[in-house]
Amino acid sequence: MKEIYLDNAATTKVDEKVLKEMLPYFTEKYGNASSTHSKGIEAKKALEKSRQTIARSINANRDEIIFTSGGTESNNFAIKGLFFYNKEAGTGKNHIITTRIEHDCVLNTCKWLEKQGAQVTYLGVNKEGFANPKDIENAITEKTFLVSIIHGNNEIGTIQNLKAIGEICRRKGVLLHTDACQSFTKVPIDVKKQNLDLVTLNSHKIHGPKGVGALYIRQGIKIIPLAHGGGHERNLRSGTENISGIVGFARAAEVTSSKDIRKMTELRDKLIEGALKIPGVKLNGPRENRLCNNVNLLFENLDGEAVGEYLESFGIYTSTGSACLSHSSGPSHVLIATGLSPEQADDSLRMSLSKYTTEEEISRVLELLPKIISKIKGIHKIFK
């Protein structure tokens, strides 16, 4: 049975070009980038070349990229680091603005910071998951130091208007941080044109290795590090750099093409249009300004997990929400924020494509979905 992997928002398989680039840094070029001998210098050159590649991909300067272990660490670093800088500096600024559809690592960071004296405003979104820039502007006070908003939502694919939000934040003198883990390489990111101050990136959503990410910090921003040690990464993130992972991350950022984006968009639309022809199936999130690889469907009065389990029995892998919430039994906070009931949220299923997804695979899913839905409905009738 051929497997069909449609959970690429959770993680992606490593591109063969990426793996090939990484392998020498495990077995031949294994030096520590902090060592002063030739083996260390070799690793240092690879590190800085990779930093330049990531910086160029978002129109940043090389020295503005700090490598981390991934998106969760980068988000924690950005929000906690800025809060504690303001606290130590005695600026009187302790207010953060975010939304109710952020990744759990942002929401839990904010909740933890509230115990440390932070004031947090959690803004609502409309039924398609869009935050209103005017709401953000109205929420800013003299104590606001940060707006943190996800760029492309990991569950429903909504792409926020960062340019409009960035203009507001820059005019008001407030920093803007965005979690761009899902949107990186899929949606253009230009830190200068969009007035972005901090950007979270990661590798394993773009066919790179797990365990590596980055935080863009605009030059001149003062922030307190979370990890102290030998002063790596400009004294902002101590710890021996993961050279093989960083090299793979940079290569992954290079190999995604506009052709890949067009292909994913076409297949996404085929899956959406085909699924919506099935009675009782609705789309969660927007049709426009949506991540090219994201499809989130609501199956009226049918448990999304049950649909997913039937699909898996045919070798098709999907998700009922964020992989980071897989150990939680509660409904998706993102879907609830868009106005769905807890029952509707539980009746939803996410399918996320990659550049490796084929038209034949999407056709297979659309062939099976009506049969699976009919079967589940039949079982429901028996037990009523």
N, C-alpha and C positions, 0 to 999 in steps of 0.2 A: 504493500500500500504506500503510495507516494505521499509524503508529508507536505502540508501546506502551512507555512508559518505566517500568521497574521497577528503577531503580537510584537511588532517592531517598535512600538512606543515604549515597551518594557526594556527590550534590548535588541541588538542586531548582531548578526554573525559577522565575524571579522573578514574584511575584504582580503582576498589573496595577495593583492599588491601591498596592503598594509602589513600583513604577516611577513612577507618577504623582506620588507624594509626593517622590521623589528628583529628578525632572527639573529643577525650578526651581533646585536647588542646584548644577547644572552651568552654567547659562546666565544666571541672574538674581541669585540669592542666593549668589554665589560667594566671598564674603569669607572672610578668615582669622579664625578665632575669637579669635585673640590680638591682632588689630588693635583700636585704641581708637576708630576712627571708626564711623559708623552702619552701614556695610557689615559690619564686623567684629562689632559688637554684635548685628546680625541673625543672623549665623552662631552666635555664642555662645549666643543664646537658643534656637536650634534644637538645639544641642548639649546644653544643660542640660535642655530639655524631653524629649529622647530619653533622657537618662540617668535622668530620673525615671520614664519609661515602663518601661525595663528593670528598674530597681530595684523598682518596684511589682509587676512580674510574678513576682518571687521573694520578696516581702515584705522587701525590704532598704531601707536608707536611700540616698538619692541619692548621697551622698559616698562610698559603699562600692563604687560601680561605676567601674571603670577600663576605658576602651575600648582595644582592641588590634587587631591585624590578623587575628585569628581564633583558633581553638581551639588550634592548635599553639603559637602565641606565648603564649597564656594559660597553658597547661599548663607550658611552660618557665619562664615568669615565676614561677608559684606555687612550683614545686618548687626551682628554682635560687635564687630570691630568698630563700626561707626558709632554705635550707641555708647560703648565704653570710652571711646575717644572723647565724645561730648561730655560724658560724665566726669572724666578726669580733668578735662580742660575747663570745666565749670561754665560751659556756654549757656546753660539753662535750657538747652534744647533736648527734649526727651520724647518727642512725638513722631510716631511712624504711621504712614498711611499705606494700607495694602488692600487686597480684595478677598472676597470669600471663596474664590476659585483657585487660590494659589496651591502649589505643591505642598504636601504635608510638612516638608522640612522648613518651609517658610512660615507656615502657620504655627507650627510647634515652637519655632525659634521666637516668634513674636509673643506667644503665650508665656514662654519662659521668661522673656525680657520684661513682661508686665510684672512679674514677681520681683524684678530687680529695679523697678521704678519707672519703667517705660509706660507711656500712654499710646495705645494703638487704636486706630480707626480701621474697621473692617468694612470696606464698601461693598454694596451689592452690585449685581450685574443684571442685564436684561435677559430675556428668555433664550437668547442665542449666546450668552456668555460675554457680552461686550460691556466693559466699564465705560461710563460716561466721563470724558475728560473734564466736563464742567463740574461733576461731582468731586473729582479730585481737587480741582482748583478751589472749590468752596470749602473743602475739608482742611486746607492748609491754614495753619495758624503761625504765630510768631515762634512757637516752640517746635515746629515741624523741622526735622533735619533730613528725613528720607521718605521717598515714595518707592515702594517695591511692588512691581507688577509683572506677572508672567507674560512672556511675549506670545508664544504659541501654546495653548493649553494642552496638557498631556492627555486629558480624557475626551474633550469634545472638539479639540482642534482650533478653537477660536484664536485668531491673530489680532492682538490689540494694536491700536493706532499709536505706536510709540512716538512718532514724530510730533503729533499733537500734544501728547502728554509731556514729552521732553521740552517743548516750547514753553509750556506752562511752568514746569519745574525750574527751568533756567531763569525765566522772568521773575519767579518768586524767590529765587535763591535757595532752592531746595534740591538736594541730590536725588537723582533717579537711578534706581537699580532695577535691572530686569533679569529674570530667569529665562535664558534663551536655550535651555538644553534641548527642547524639542524642535525649535525653529532653526537652530544653527545649521547652515548649508542648505536649508530648504527655503528660507525667506531671506532676502537681502538685509544685512545688518551693517549700518554705517554709524559708528559711534559719534562722529562729528556732525553729520547731517541730522541725526535723530536726537542730538543733545543727551547722549547717554553718559552717565558717570561711572557706573559699575555694571558689568555684564557677566553672568554666570554661563559657562560653557562646559560641555563634557564630551567624552570620546565614544562611549559605547552605544550612543543613540545614532551614530553616523558611521557604523561599520569599523570602528576602532576598538581597541582593547578596553576592558573594564578597569576601574581603579585609577583613572586619570582624568583630570579636568583642568579648568583654568578659571581665573577671575581677572577680568579686565578692570583696572583701577585707574581712572583718569589722573594724569600727572598733576601733582599738587594737592590731591586729596589726602587728608590725614586720617589714618586708621590704625587701630591697635591690633597686632597679630594675635592669633589664637594659639599658635604653636611656637614655643621658644626653644632655642637650642644653639646651633652653630651659626645662625645668621644667614641661612640659605635664602634664595629668592628675595634679595634686597632686604634682608632682615624681616621679611613679612611672613615667611612660611618655612620655618626651619625643618630640616629632615633631608636625608640623602635623596636626591632627585631620582625619580623612576625613569631613567633614560630610555629604556626600551619602550615603555608605555608612552612617553612623551613623543618619541619619534613616530610611533604608530598613530598617535592622535593627530600629529601634523600631516602625516601622509593621508589619513582618512579625510581630513579637511580639504586636501588637494584633489582627491579623485572623484568627488561628487560633481556631476556635470548638469548643465541646464537640460540636457537630453533626459537625464534620470528624473528630473523634476517634472518634465512634461509627461513622461511615461507614467509616473505615479499619479499625477493629476488625472490623466485619462482613465486609468484603471479605478481610481477612487470614484470618479463620476459614474463609471459603468456599474460599479458595485452599489452605489447609492440609488441610481435610477432603477436598477433591476430589483433591489430589495423593496423599494417603495411601491412597486407594482403588486406586492403581496399584501392582501388585506390585513389590516391591523398593525402594519409596520410603519413607524415614523422615524424621522431623523432627529437626533439630539444635536444641538449646535447649529451653526449657520451653513448656508450653501456657499455664500461668498466669503472671502477673507477667512478661509479655512486651510489648515495645514494640508499639504498635497497628499499625505499618506493616511489621514485620519477619517474613519467612519465609525459613528456611534449610533446604534439603532435601538429603538424602543419597540419591544414586542408586547402589544397590549394584552394584559392579563396572562402573560406567559413569563415564567421565571427566566431571566437572562442566563443564569448559571446553568439551568437545565438545557437551554439551547446550545450553550457552549460545550457542555459535556457530550451532547449528541454529536456536535461537530467534531469533537476530539476523537470520538469513536471511529470517525472516518479519516483520522490523521490531520485534522484541521485545527490549528492552535489559535485561540482568540483570548479575550480577557473581559471580565466584567467591570474593570476599572483599572486604576493605577496599581502596578505591581507592588508598590511600596505599601499599599493598603490591603494586601492579600491576607494578612493575618487578622484583619478587622472584620467583624461580622456586620457592621453598620452599613447603611446605604452611602453611596458616593456623596461627599459634601459638595462636589462640583455640580452634580445634577440637581441636588436639593436647592442650591443657590440659583439655578436657572428657573426654579418654580415647579419642578417635578415633585410629586408626593414621594414618600419613602418607598411605597409599593411600585411606583413607576420607575424609580431609580433602580430597584432590584430587578425590574423587567428589562433592563438595558444591557447591551453587549457592545464592546469595542473591538473593532477590527482595524489593525494598523499595518499598512503595506511597506514594502521597501523597494529599492531599485532592482531587487532580484525577483519580485513578484511578477508572475506572467498572466497574460490574458486567459490562458487555459485554466489557471488556478482560480481566477475570479469567476469564470464560467462554471466551474465545478461547484463553487460555493453557492452560486445562484441556482444551480440545478438541485442542490440538496436542501437549501433552506425551506422552500415550500413543503417538502416532504417531511422534514423534521417538525415544522410547526404543526402540520396536520396530525402527525403522530402524537405530539404532546397534547394537543387539543382532544384527541381521541381518548387518551389515558385519563385526562381530566373528566371527561363525560362518564367514564366507567365508574370513577370514584365519587361522583356527585350523588 
